[in-house]
């Protein structure tokens, strides 16, 4: 019986060379997807996506360099080393997403340690593979040709992975099952190489059995992926998750309290409303703006895909049309079809007066179109650079061009107490574009103190407000009180927020860190 030989002792066959070249492509694809999964999960749980992705990419690249350096100390059993690394990556990378999701609610203080450990380990393992595969391929061709082939396929695999993640994996599988699926691809590469190079493996059966064991484990994770995801979400949100959907744009989750039947909507882990007190927010968002004297035939809502702001606007009989712009068609769909949300918004999305546009608000408002009498900006807080642009000088300038004379704009503006700099930065940015602005705040049990900023084109805003429609919370008296800010919420000096210099998003992170 012959003893298995190291590949260093003889040339590769054409089939073996093709398998190794294909392995390089898959290794790069899987590596970049693991990187994107960790960055996305961390952005989802911690916010500040630029910070999370920058650190993830930087640490990952550093770890790859460390892995490449370590690989020079390996022995000449290159195939065995490569397959061992693939097995390790498949196991660690395959569970990275669920591990992060479970660490966050139970050991939040350890989350960043776990996150960076995963990045370092996976990055180092990926970095080890490239020198090993380059060495193997150099047995057939020159080192120059081998390096060129390896690096070109490595970059191609990274391209495929980076494109596949947002367009295919995330929308169809979500974060948890995507990591399982990529782990499955990794272990499949290991299995193929075990079978192709079995004559070169001293412990062929052990490696084969290890590969199939991890393959079975990851297949089990895929099969029970929905239950595993539900388990993770249950512990992440604590309340019962009654609806969960990863869309191409965001993660939508609806929860229900088991004690008081309160429903909450979360977008990318950030609470958007609680059914117990959302009316307080939406009444303060809509009615001061619509109560200002003047035409209100044409109303624009930017955001507000849940239909709750539209519900309040439709209380005014003289409103003729409401254009609602929300980028995510799944959000507007559940506003029309999810039973609890349809009850909460009183079927506002079915009104013939309401037309929904599933477009980016920035692009929509920058196109020519009708002029609006009232504009309601109901966007999430500026917790990342993408949302920052929706609170910028440029965005407000484009809105002003689409407003009728004497038109009124209002924007939710985060908390003047918890994010004081953010609130007044939005006010200062509005004041840079409009000559007439007004700030006010209210109290929401689910959020604390919340603020709004109003602006008007070509006319002054009133000092007093009256409301002629039925409300549950807001009155003329509460509105007068809302325009008074206590000493710890009074105006502070801030810069104007622009697209080129996105100060608001940095102020948001700074305020929250306090």
HELIX and SHEET records of a PDB file:
HELIX    1   1 UNK A    7  UNK A    9  5                                   3    
HELIX    2   2 UNK A   14  UNK A   46  1                                  33    
HELIX    3   3 UNK A   49  UNK A   70  1                                  22    
HELIX    4   4 UNK A   71  UNK A   73  5                                   3    
HELIX    5   5 UNK A   78  UNK A   94  1                                  17    
HELIX    6   6 UNK A   96  UNK A  106  1                                  11    
HELIX    7   7 UNK A  108  UNK A  110  5                                   3    
HELIX    8   8 UNK A  111  UNK A  137  1                                  27    
HELIX    9   9 UNK A  143  UNK A  164  1                                  22    
HELIX   10  10 UNK A  165  UNK A  169  3                                   5    
HELIX   11  11 UNK A  170  UNK A  196  1                                  27    
HELIX   12  12 UNK A  198  UNK A  200  5                                   3    
HELIX   13  13 UNK A  204  UNK A  223  1                                  20    
HELIX   14  14 UNK A  225  UNK A  237  1                                  13    
HELIX   15  15 UNK A  278  UNK A  291  1                                  14    
HELIX   16  16 UNK A  308  UNK A  313  1                                   6    
HELIX   17  17 UNK A  329  UNK A  337  1                                   9    
HELIX   18  18 UNK A  339  UNK A  344  1                                   6    
HELIX   19  19 UNK A  348  UNK A  350  5                                   3    
HELIX   20  20 UNK A  361  UNK A  365  1                                   5    
HELIX   21  21 UNK A  385  UNK A  388  1                                   4    
HELIX   22  22 UNK A  389  UNK A  391  5                                   3    
HELIX   23  23 UNK A  393  UNK A  401  1                                   9    
HELIX   24  24 UNK A  420  UNK A  433  1                                  14    
HELIX   25  25 UNK A  476  UNK A  482  1                                   7    
HELIX   26  26 UNK A  487  UNK A  489  5                                   3    
HELIX   27  27 UNK A  503  UNK A  513  1                                  11    
SHEET    1   A 4 UNK A 240  UNK A 246  0                                        
SHEET    2   A 4 UNK A 251  UNK A 256 -1                                        
SHEET    3   A 4 UNK A 263  UNK A 267 -1                                        
SHEET    4   A 4 UNK A 270  UNK A 274 -1                                        
SHEET    1   B 7 UNK A 354  UNK A 357  0                                        
SHEET    2   B 7 UNK A 321  UNK A 325  1                                        
SHEET    3   B 7 UNK A 298  UNK A 303  1                                        
SHEET    4   B 7 UNK A 372  UNK A 378  1                                        
SHEET    5   B 7 UNK A 403  UNK A 412  1                                        
SHEET    6   B 7 UNK A 448  UNK A 456 -1                                        
SHEET    7   B 7 UNK A 436  UNK A 444 -1                                        
END                                                                             
